[in-house]
Amino acid sequence: MLFWGSFYIYIPILASYTKIVSGSLQAVGLVMGAYGLSQLLLRIPMGLWSDRIRRRKPFIILGFFFDGLACLGLIFSTSTGMLFLSFFTAGIGASMWVIFTVLFSSYFPLGQVVRSVSLILFSSRLSQVISNYAGGVIAEAWGWVAPFYAGAIFSFLGLLLANGIAERRPEKSSSASLKKLLFVGRNPMLLTVSSLAILLQFVIFSTTYGFTPIYAQQIGASKEELGILLFSFMLPSILATLLSGTYLNFIKQKHSLILTGFLLVTGAALSIPLVSRLSLLYVIQAIHGIGVGLVFPLLMSLAIQPIPLEQQGTAMGFFQALYAVGMSSGPIISGFVADRLGLSSVFILSGILCLLAAFYSWKKIQAAHAVP
């Protein structure tokens, strides 16, 4: 919870703050894209490195260190370039989430991968809900920069607690050469769910974490209401995340849940430009959150389910690095589109992409018969 709290405490205001500092929607997209860019570059190497040395704890400690460094950078950022570098550093810290999820899953029996992923995602989403709301309130009370200070404090506390982590090191594998570990990335199901995650993250970082707060400001949202806006997305998302891998685990046709989730996100994205009241925007964000919560834990669990335990760090690295393509390209492309075609075009583009993802998920995952 501290790991993601140190990041999401300032997410409600970051896009709006970037627009104040830089003055353009394209710069907002560029800064928001820096977070995904660093993860695109680092998540595969981190997963490989962790598997080869069979250690997880040091990477989690590094994650807290870079989260804190990013917060300090944001405090003193006065230009688009400084914001870009600081948010790039936040992405370095977030790259360690690859190791975090694999470590958490190692505490569970092999047959409970979906359950373990849902539980760790539930914890992260709960942190995001609390942090999103608190970030808006903090900014309203003490100014735009105050959430960055709060994030730095969370990072320091997390760094202290991370020293108490106990890990069970995987058995040394005879297939731990770099060439064989890279071969993991050719797994068909891993490639399928990674492609879907790219599209999902493209939409999330283009809308909810990117341009939806700016749209909300245009229809009258305050700093605190920006926090409520993300809260209305995250609370339904964590509930759907928990249900997706636990109480809904009896549903054998996981592709049906994934299809449903993508269709909900499609409808939410296309509806945003049609509303002019914050109350309706909150409802749309809730629908969006339910869709994401249904889809994401299933994609993540399917990414590592067919992979041997000693290579799951690598598999998760591939999955999270590939979906970072969406995290990076989504805001950058959407910022370019918004500057030229208007803010509404961002949501139309996201809706179309999610509709394509819904069709692709139904066709590929149903055909694979690779669900539990």
Secondary structure as GFF3:
##gff-version 3
##sequence-region A 1 372
A	DSSP	alpha_helix	2	8	.	.	.	ID=ss1
A	DSSP	alpha_helix	11	22	.	.	.	ID=ss2
A	DSSP	alpha_helix	25	53	.	.	.	ID=ss3
A	DSSP	alpha_helix	57	75	.	.	.	ID=ss4
A	DSSP	alpha_helix	80	94	.	.	.	ID=ss5
A	DSSP	alpha_helix	97	105	.	.	.	ID=ss6
A	DSSP	three_ten_helix	110	112	.	.	.	ID=ss7
A	DSSP	alpha_helix	113	142	.	.	.	ID=ss8
A	DSSP	alpha_helix	146	162	.	.	.	ID=ss9
A	DSSP	alpha_helix	178	183	.	.	.	ID=ss10
A	DSSP	three_ten_helix	184	186	.	.	.	ID=ss11
A	DSSP	alpha_helix	188	206	.	.	.	ID=ss12
A	DSSP	pi_helix	207	211	.	.	.	ID=ss13
A	DSSP	alpha_helix	212	218	.	.	.	ID=ss14
A	DSSP	alpha_helix	223	245	.	.	.	ID=ss15
A	DSSP	alpha_helix	254	271	.	.	.	ID=ss16
A	DSSP	three_ten_helix	272	274	.	.	.	ID=ss17
A	DSSP	alpha_helix	278	304	.	.	.	ID=ss18
A	DSSP	three_ten_helix	309	311	.	.	.	ID=ss19
A	DSSP	alpha_helix	312	341	.	.	.	ID=ss20
A	DSSP	alpha_helix	344	368	.	.	.	ID=ss21
###
